[in-house]
Amino acid sequence: MSKRFTPEVIKEAFLRAKGRCECTLLNCKAHGRTPLTLAKGDPRCARTFFFTEQGEKWIARPVDPAGPATSANCMILCLQCAQERDEETAPADRGKTGS
């Protein structure tokens, strides 16, 4: 279940992210890395987007699903990285629910 953030919280998190995916997982297969970002030592995904493209190119996700609905707990992810995270956690979730 995804945490619902207020529009104000999402906007604050988006401004913090500066319109760029906040995924820093080095094993993310969907990561939009470029040689330039890697050369700079920047682990963030290189995909950028505009605020109005929410739902089309990016989404807001909780860092900790049990955490508060604050901008500090709100991560801005491109759809590709968000989908990769969903696929990564799906097998573990299935194993927990199936007996």
C-alpha positions as MATLAB code, in Angstrom:
seq = 'MSKRFTPEVIKEAFLRAKGRCECTLLNCKAHGRTPLTLAKGDPRCARTFFFTEQGEKWIARPVDPAGPATSANCMILCLQCAQERDEETAPADRGKTGS';
ca = [
       0.000    0.000    0.000;
       1.419    3.387   -0.902;
       1.404    6.302    1.480;
      -0.689    9.282    0.469;
       1.081   12.616    0.612;
      -0.569   16.011    0.465;
       0.085   18.087   -2.668;
       2.173   20.484   -0.547;
       4.411   17.664    0.728;
       4.880   16.312   -2.792;
       5.780   19.770   -4.107;
       8.309   20.278   -1.299;
       9.904   16.879   -2.018;
       9.954   17.626   -5.754;
      11.720   20.941   -5.171;
      14.270   19.196   -2.958;
      14.858   16.642   -5.747;
      15.258   19.496   -8.255;
      13.153   17.651  -10.833;
      15.398   14.598  -10.822;
      14.843   10.982   -9.788;
      16.146   10.338   -6.271;
      16.947    6.645   -6.795;
      20.494    5.916   -5.620;
      20.400    2.118   -5.717;
      23.465    1.023   -7.645;
      21.845   -2.348   -8.434;
      18.751   -0.713   -9.984;
      18.551   -2.134  -13.514;
      16.259    0.701  -14.646;
      18.598    3.422  -13.400;
      19.123    6.236  -15.899;
      22.835    6.632  -15.221;
      25.141    8.432  -17.605;
      28.942    8.360  -17.855;
      28.932   11.998  -16.720;
      27.021   11.343  -13.490;
      29.111    8.260  -12.734;
      32.342   10.175  -13.393;
      31.237   12.827  -10.909;
      30.551   10.123   -8.334;
      26.848   10.957   -8.341;
      24.834    7.776   -7.627;
      21.458    9.342   -8.477;
      19.453    8.350  -11.515;
      19.941   10.950  -14.260;
      16.289   11.094  -15.384;
      14.699   14.521  -15.088;
      11.125   15.710  -15.394;
       8.762   18.602  -14.770;
       6.344   18.844  -11.855;
       3.366   18.671  -14.222;
       4.546   15.244  -15.454;
       3.588   13.526  -12.194;
       2.073   10.149  -12.978;
       3.458   10.230  -16.536;
       7.183   10.285  -15.772;
       7.520   10.295  -11.984;
       5.783    9.402   -8.718;
       6.154   10.156   -5.022;
       6.913    7.163   -2.793;
       7.460    6.860    0.952;
      11.010    6.117    2.065;
       9.518    4.262    5.045;
       5.911    3.103    4.487;
       5.331    3.168    8.255;
       6.852    6.648    8.565;
       5.172   10.049    8.669;
       3.604   11.753    5.644;
       6.334   14.404    5.480;
       8.598   15.581    2.681;
      11.571   13.988    4.476;
       9.816   10.623    4.063;
       8.772   11.327    0.461;
      11.051   10.120   -2.351;
      10.627   11.294   -5.933;
      11.244    8.436   -8.399;
      11.047    8.128  -12.164;
       8.543    5.476  -13.235;
      11.311    3.134  -14.397;
      13.104    3.107  -11.030;
       9.794    2.839   -9.149;
       8.802   -0.174  -11.259;
      12.215   -1.789  -10.695;
      11.766   -1.368   -6.925;
       8.290   -2.926   -7.145;
       9.656   -5.926   -9.061;
      12.543   -6.263   -6.619;
      10.230   -6.463   -3.594;
       7.439   -8.525   -5.200;
       9.050  -11.987   -4.736;
       9.762  -11.272   -1.062;
       6.184  -10.107   -0.511;
       4.756  -13.187   -2.192;
       6.881  -15.409    0.011;
       5.589  -13.701    3.139;
       1.904  -13.975    2.225;
       1.943  -17.531    0.886;
       1.902  -20.354    3.435;
];
